Amino acid sequence: MEKPKRFQGKVVIVTASTQGIGFSIAERFGFEGASVVISSRKQQNVDDAAEKLRAKGIEVLAIVCHVSNAQQRKNLIDKTVEKYGKIDVVVSNAAANPSVENILQTQESVLDKLWEINVKASILLLKDAAPHMKKGSSVVIISSIAGYNPPASMAMYGVTKTALLGLTKALADEMGPNTRVNCVAPGFVPTHFAAFLTTNNAMRQELERKTLLGRLGTTEDMAAATAFLASDDASYITGETLVVSGGMPSRL
């Protein structure tokens, strides 16, 4: 199906965008006419993803960026502005989940890493990007349904995702009226990041039963929601979180 062209002439940065949800988000913006800036930690992954997107006729700038590295974050913004002269949309998608321990058993270094990548890096990236974002620009932060009910197996990860719900509200206030800030909270999507879903059949079926639609989400589902919130179709929406979880319980 031909996609609408809501991002013709727009420049969109998507972090952690060489696979999974991030890649689908970049692809969706590209299909809708955007010049897409993709990034992740490894040069090889960035090159491979760029090649796939270009093969679909998408204009891509591919840059290595470990979001917790200040120099690489600055380079991502500088190179984007150097090439395109502006930034219209930033999608902050990078996340880590290095632990399955209970919160009170989690090592301090792991707590630091979770905070640093899942929350602080989003703030610092936007700090660099904000001066280049003009009226009508937009930020979409990718949280998780785990932010509403942190499950035992990924409790601290869930708590960092809760922080993003608050960050969305606070930044919408701070960056308005010129820049809208919204959030997507994906339900369970089988990706490399959520390997437990792709490999554990029983777990997968149990989660499918918890949805009202009888299926897990796709990366394209998340990309469609992200593109909506970033587009002018959502021009009167800011500070909000859109839960995309097939009706899985999140909040009233």
Secondary structure by P-SEA (a helix, b strand, c coil): cccccccccbbbbbccccccaaaaaaaaaaaaccbbbbbcccaaaaaaaaaaaaaabbbbbbbbbccccaaaaaaaaaaaaaacccccbbbbcccccccccccccccaaaaaaaaacccaaaaaaaaaaccccccccbbbbbbcccccccccccaaaaaaaaaaaaaaaaaaaaacccbbbbbbbbccccccccccccccaaaaaaaaaaccccccccaaaaaaaaaaaacccccccccbbbbccccccccc
